[in-house]
Amino acid sequence: MAVHDEQADVATVELTGSGVDILLPPPAPPARRLGGGRIAVACLLAAAVLAVGAVQVVGFGGVDLMPSVAPAERILPSGAPRPQTMARQGAVVLFVPIAQTRITAILYHPVAGTSGLTLEPVGQPVDEGLIGRIISGFAGDDAGGPSYAVEGDPTAVDVGAPVGTDVYAPVDGKVLSITPVIVEGVAYGDQIAIEPLANPGVVVVASGLQADPDLSVGTPVSTRPDAWTPIGRIVDVTGALDPVLSGYTQDGGNRVQLEVRPATAVAAT
């Protein structure tokens, strides 16, 4: 009579009339090795996943390597922006006037019929490309400025944001004038002229916003983070003005527009 031990993991023991037999299990089949073709395909897939993830996630100098179009509406609260240089015109430095989380796009372009002076953008062009961004970052060309686009001679800059977004003073100075913008009998906010402390010979003109009720001629404005002066809120101008910025956003292109003009030209106007 034979007794079979079914619990053995390595060997089976049988008791027979002639003695004890130990039966070893059959050898396991050798592990299959991936062929050279399969290994190459796996490596290529892994490299592709890493490359896509790096382009979409990694940023250089605080700027995404693959900029995307910002949504037209934001749920995040408004309020003062983070201090950030946006442009220069001689001694005058323009700061970003809108909270960065609300900005849809920034575009430099010419404005017909005005005496706007050429602005020097600070930041990184959105069409600079990956290699250019890396080089600019190492060279320090962006100087911490935001991403922007340029069309033609940059005598004005549009900073896009949804209607109702708070706008803050782009320079330190004082208010020279607050003038309603009327197009075909319809009011489209105000035009605010500010004399910058850095150069009283020019005037910073902001339009596309409704002036803050506390703002009046002679009011001092500041860009100090602890006392940043609100000057108004974005209004809907898409019914009256050419929505140049709409080509860069998902909305109608509402924005605050900034120009630096000679003080004599503004006074004559």
ABEGO torsion letter per residue (X at the ends): XBBBBAABAABBBBBBAAEBBBBBBBBBBBBBBBBAAAAAAAAAAAAAAAAAAAAAABBBGGBBABBBBBBABBABBBEBBBBBBABBBEABBBBBABBAAABABBBBBBBBGBABBBBBBBEBBAAAEAAAAAAAAAAGAAGGBBBBBBBEBBABBBBBBBBGBBBBBABBEBBABBBBBBBGGBBBEBBBBBBBAABAABBBBBBGBBBBAABBBGBBBBABAAABBBAEBBBBAAAABBBAAAAABABAGBBBBBBBBBAAAAAAX
